[in-house]
């Protein structure tokens, strides 16, 4: 996180041109540019700027948005709900489908079921998220009219509207995530099913379900690791998904901030997203003990 903080801080300094001049626009005077530089603290030495910025972050102050003049932490708090909802339901959708499909493909390795699952996984992973999203909108919203085209409804407005507005975004993003997880589950399960203890269990007449369960427990760590790594896909994919479905989440906030050259918002969003990613990967590492008692920390 220290490295991330340094990189995020330097973002405003490594951007091409003078950030204050970019924010001020083409018609701004020299006084306007200098005023913006003072407001951003760009007139101070670099180390002093970094010290002030870190001190503010420690107290929860991520700065003030240039375009809206609102605290960045408040803007992120307003947009966190939709993004969190998409991420959670996308992960549930992907995990619930991917693990059984991966196990099924490994159990019937080389047969038509295995080939079908792998073809589906490769196709889902190869198609861009925005193309999947627009295709689902055309089919389920425009043609069939089953689901809303765009927008978001908070849980306070009812469970059904909340879930209906999440179905298409979560499926669009979840198909890519599911494809990655399915392929990893199949690979690790094939490895586990080829072990000596599995052959012994089969020779003793153990039920197929029990054999699969034993193999899955031993293949769990790589699968859990893939789930953690897949969070990076969610963070990147949610920007596209929220743009396609007009969802007011962190993805849309980031796009709007980039278009407006709102550097404090960009810095704040990147810092929060990086923190969430690091935290999730830490939890994934700690969860290894649940599946492998030999691991000690």
C-alpha positions as CSV (number, residue, x, y, z in Angstrom):
1,X,0.0,0.0,0.0
2,X,3.0,2.3,0.6
3,X,4.1,1.7,-3.0
4,X,0.6,2.3,-4.2
5,X,0.4,5.5,-2.3
6,X,3.6,6.8,-3.9
7,X,2.5,5.9,-7.4
8,X,-1.0,7.4,-6.9
9,X,0.5,10.6,-5.5
10,X,3.0,10.9,-8.5
11,X,0.1,10.4,-10.9
12,X,-0.6,14.1,-11.0
13,X,3.1,14.9,-11.5
14,X,3.8,12.4,-14.3
15,X,0.8,13.4,-16.3
16,X,1.8,15.2,-19.6
17,X,1.7,18.9,-19.4
18,X,0.9,21.2,-16.4
19,X,-2.0,19.7,-14.5
20,X,-3.2,23.1,-13.4
21,X,-3.2,24.4,-17.0
22,X,-5.1,21.3,-18.1
23,X,-7.7,21.7,-15.4
24,X,-8.0,25.5,-16.1
25,X,-8.7,25.0,-19.8
26,X,-7.6,26.8,-22.9
27,X,-9.2,30.1,-22.1
28,X,-7.7,30.5,-18.6
29,X,-5.4,33.3,-17.6
30,X,-2.1,32.9,-15.9
31,X,-3.7,34.0,-12.7
32,X,-6.3,31.3,-13.0
33,X,-3.7,28.7,-13.5
34,X,-1.6,29.9,-10.6
35,X,-4.7,29.9,-8.3
36,X,-5.4,26.3,-9.2
37,X,-1.8,25.4,-8.6
38,X,-2.1,26.9,-5.1
39,X,-5.4,25.1,-4.4
40,X,-3.8,21.8,-5.4
41,X,-0.6,22.5,-3.5
42,X,1.5,22.2,-6.6
43,X,3.5,25.3,-5.7
44,X,5.1,23.6,-2.7
45,X,8.2,21.3,-2.9
46,X,7.4,17.7,-3.9
47,X,8.3,16.1,-0.6
48,X,6.2,18.6,1.3
49,X,3.3,17.9,-1.0
50,X,3.6,14.2,-0.3
51,X,3.9,14.7,3.4
52,X,0.7,16.8,3.5
53,X,-1.1,14.3,1.2
54,X,-0.2,11.3,3.4
55,X,-1.1,13.2,6.6
56,X,-4.5,14.0,5.1
57,X,-5.1,10.4,4.0
58,X,-4.3,9.1,7.5
59,X,-7.1,11.3,8.9
60,X,-9.5,10.1,6.1
61,X,-9.2,13.2,4.0
62,X,-8.8,12.2,0.3
63,X,-9.0,15.8,-0.9
64,X,-11.7,17.8,-2.6
65,X,-13.1,17.3,-6.1
66,X,-12.1,20.0,-8.5
67,X,-15.3,19.7,-10.6
68,X,-17.9,19.3,-7.8
69,X,-16.1,20.9,-4.8
70,X,-17.3,17.9,-2.7
71,X,-15.0,15.9,-0.5
72,X,-13.6,12.9,-2.4
73,X,-14.3,10.5,0.5
74,X,-18.0,11.6,0.3
75,X,-18.2,11.0,-3.4
76,X,-16.6,7.6,-3.1
77,X,-19.0,6.7,-0.2
78,X,-22.0,7.7,-2.4
79,X,-20.8,5.4,-5.3
80,X,-19.5,2.5,-3.2
81,X,-22.9,0.8,-2.8
82,X,-23.6,0.0,-6.5
83,X,-20.1,-1.1,-7.2
84,X,-20.0,-3.3,-4.0
85,X,-23.4,-4.9,-5.1
86,X,-22.1,-5.7,-8.6
87,X,-18.9,-7.1,-7.3
88,X,-20.5,-9.4,-4.6
89,X,-23.2,-10.8,-6.9
90,X,-20.8,-11.2,-9.8
91,X,-18.5,-13.2,-7.6
92,X,-21.3,-15.3,-6.3
93,X,-22.6,-16.0,-9.8
94,X,-19.2,-16.9,-11.1
95,X,-18.2,-19.1,-8.2
96,X,-21.5,-21.0,-7.9
97,X,-21.3,-21.9,-11.6
98,X,-17.6,-22.2,-12.3
99,X,-16.6,-24.7,-9.6
100,X,-19.2,-27.3,-10.5
101,X,-18.5,-26.8,-14.3
102,X,-14.7,-27.2,-13.7
103,X,-15.2,-30.3,-11.5
104,X,-17.6,-31.8,-14.1
105,X,-15.1,-31.1,-16.9
106,X,-12.2,-32.7,-14.9
107,X,-14.3,-35.8,-14.0
108,X,-15.2,-36.4,-17.6
109,X,-11.9,-35.3,-19.0
110,X,-11.5,-35.9,-22.7
111,X,-15.3,-36.5,-23.3
112,X,-17.8,-34.3,-25.0
113,X,-18.9,-32.7,-21.7
114,X,-15.3,-31.6,-21.0
115,X,-14.9,-30.2,-24.5
116,X,-18.3,-28.4,-24.3
117,X,-17.4,-26.8,-21.0
118,X,-13.9,-25.7,-22.3
119,X,-15.4,-24.2,-25.5
120,X,-17.9,-22.2,-23.4
121,X,-15.1,-21.0,-21.1
122,X,-12.8,-20.0,-23.9
123,X,-15.6,-18.1,-25.7
124,X,-16.7,-16.3,-22.5
125,X,-13.1,-15.3,-21.7
126,X,-12.4,-14.1,-25.3
127,X,-15.5,-11.9,-25.8
128,X,-15.2,-8.3,-24.5
129,X,-17.3,-7.4,-21.5
130,X,-19.0,-4.5,-23.3
131,X,-20.0,-6.8,-26.2
132,X,-21.6,-9.3,-23.8
133,X,-23.4,-6.5,-22.0
134,X,-24.9,-5.0,-25.2
135,X,-25.9,-8.4,-26.4
136,X,-27.7,-9.2,-23.2
137,X,-29.4,-5.8,-23.2
138,X,-30.6,-6.4,-26.8
139,X,-31.9,-9.9,-26.0
140,X,-33.4,-9.7,-22.5
141,X,-34.3,-6.0,-22.3
142,X,-35.1,-4.7,-25.8
143,X,-36.5,-7.9,-27.4
144,X,-38.0,-9.8,-24.5
145,X,-38.6,-6.9,-22.1
146,X,-37.8,-9.0,-19.0
147,X,-35.1,-6.8,-17.5
148,X,-34.4,-3.0,-17.3
149,X,-32.0,-1.7,-19.9
150,X,-29.9,0.5,-17.6
151,X,-29.8,2.1,-14.2
152,X,-29.6,1.1,-10.6
153,X,-32.1,0.8,-7.7
154,X,-30.8,0.8,-4.1
155,X,-32.0,-1.9,-1.8
156,X,-34.1,0.6,0.1
157,X,-36.4,0.8,-2.9
158,X,-37.3,-2.9,-2.8
159,X,-35.5,-6.2,-3.2
160,X,-37.0,-7.1,-6.5
161,X,-36.1,-3.8,-8.3
162,X,-32.7,-4.0,-6.7
163,X,-32.0,-7.5,-8.1
164,X,-33.6,-6.9,-11.5
165,X,-31.2,-4.0,-12.2
166,X,-28.2,-6.1,-11.1
167,X,-28.9,-9.2,-13.2
168,X,-27.5,-8.1,-16.6
169,X,-24.4,-6.2,-15.2
170,X,-23.5,-9.2,-13.0
171,X,-24.0,-11.8,-15.7
172,X,-22.0,-9.7,-18.2
173,X,-19.0,-9.3,-15.9
174,X,-19.5,-12.7,-14.3
175,X,-19.1,-14.7,-17.5
176,X,-15.5,-13.6,-18.0
177,X,-14.7,-14.2,-14.3
178,X,-16.5,-17.6,-14.5
179,X,-14.5,-18.7,-17.5
180,X,-11.2,-18.0,-15.7
181,X,-12.3,-19.9,-12.6
182,X,-13.7,-22.8,-14.6
183,X,-10.4,-23.4,-16.4
184,X,-8.4,-23.2,-13.2
185,X,-10.8,-25.6,-11.3
186,X,-10.5,-28.1,-14.2
187,X,-6.7,-27.9,-14.2
188,X,-6.3,-28.3,-10.4
189,X,-9.0,-31.1,-10.2
190,X,-7.2,-33.1,-13.0
191,X,-4.0,-32.8,-11.0
192,X,-5.7,-33.9,-7.8
193,X,-7.6,-36.8,-9.5
194,X,-4.3,-38.2,-10.8
195,X,-2.8,-38.6,-7.3
196,X,-2.2,-42.0,-5.7
197,X,-4.7,-41.5,-2.8
198,X,-7.5,-40.9,-5.3
199,X,-6.6,-44.1,-7.2
200,X,-6.6,-45.9,-3.8
201,X,-10.0,-44.4,-2.9
202,X,-11.5,-45.6,-6.2
203,X,-10.0,-49.1,-5.9
204,X,-11.6,-49.4,-2.4
205,X,-15.0,-48.6,-4.0
206,X,-15.5,-45.1,-2.5
207,X,-18.5,-43.3,-4.0
208,X,-17.8,-40.9,-6.8
209,X,-19.2,-38.0,-4.8
210,X,-16.8,-38.7,-1.9
211,X,-13.8,-39.1,-4.3
212,X,-14.6,-35.7,-5.9
213,X,-15.0,-34.1,-2.5
214,X,-11.6,-35.3,-1.3
215,X,-10.0,-34.2,-4.6
216,X,-11.7,-30.8,-4.4
217,X,-10.4,-30.1,-0.9
218,X,-6.8,-30.7,-2.0
219,X,-7.4,-28.6,-5.1
220,X,-9.0,-25.7,-3.2
221,X,-5.9,-23.5,-2.6
222,X,-5.2,-22.7,-6.3
223,X,-8.9,-22.2,-6.8
224,X,-9.1,-19.7,-3.9
225,X,-6.0,-18.0,-5.2
226,X,-7.7,-17.5,-8.6
227,X,-10.8,-16.1,-6.9
228,X,-8.5,-13.5,-5.2
229,X,-6.7,-12.7,-8.4
230,X,-10.0,-12.4,-10.2
231,X,-10.8,-9.4,-8.1
232,X,-8.5,-7.5,-10.4
233,X,-10.8,-8.5,-13.3
234,X,-13.8,-7.2,-11.3
235,X,-12.1,-3.9,-10.6
236,X,-11.2,-3.3,-14.2
237,X,-14.4,-4.8,-15.6
238,X,-16.7,-2.8,-13.4
239,X,-15.6,0.4,-15.1
240,X,-16.8,-0.9,-18.5
241,X,-19.9,-2.5,-17.0
242,X,-21.1,0.5,-15.1
243,X,-20.6,2.6,-18.3
244,X,-22.6,0.3,-20.4
245,X,-25.5,0.0,-17.9
246,X,-25.3,3.6,-16.7
247,X,-24.8,2.5,-13.1
248,X,-23.6,5.3,-10.7
249,X,-20.7,3.4,-9.1
250,X,-17.0,3.9,-8.7
251,X,-16.4,2.9,-12.4
252,X,-18.6,5.7,-13.7
253,X,-17.0,8.1,-11.1
254,X,-13.5,7.2,-12.4
255,X,-14.5,7.7,-16.1
256,X,-16.1,11.1,-15.3
257,X,-13.1,12.2,-13.2
258,X,-10.7,11.3,-16.1
259,X,-12.8,13.2,-18.6
260,X,-12.8,16.2,-16.3
261,X,-9.2,15.9,-15.3
262,X,-10.3,15.7,-11.7
263,X,-7.0,14.4,-10.2
264,X,-8.0,14.3,-6.5
265,X,-11.0,12.0,-7.4
266,X,-8.8,9.8,-9.6
267,X,-6.2,9.5,-6.8
268,X,-8.8,8.7,-4.2
269,X,-10.6,6.0,-6.3
270,X,-7.3,4.4,-7.2
271,X,-6.1,4.4,-3.6
272,X,-9.4,2.9,-2.3
273,X,-9.5,0.2,-5.1
274,X,-5.9,-0.8,-4.4
275,X,-6.6,-1.0,-0.7
276,X,-9.6,-3.3,-1.3
277,X,-7.5,-5.5,-3.7
278,X,-4.7,-5.8,-1.2
279,X,-7.1,-6.6,1.6
280,X,-8.9,-9.3,-0.4
281,X,-5.6,-11.0,-1.3
282,X,-4.5,-10.9,2.3
283,X,-7.8,-12.7,3.3
284,X,-7.2,-15.2,0.5
285,X,-3.7,-16.0,1.9
286,X,-5.1,-16.3,5.4
287,X,-7.8,-18.7,4.2
288,X,-5.3,-21.3,3.0
289,X,-5.2,-22.8,6.5
290,X,-8.8,-23.7,6.2
291,X,-8.1,-26.0,3.3
292,X,-4.6,-27.2,4.2
293,X,-3.8,-27.7,7.9
294,X,-0.1,-28.0,7.1
295,X,0.2,-24.3,6.3
296,X,1.3,-22.2,9.3
297,X,1.8,-18.5,9.6
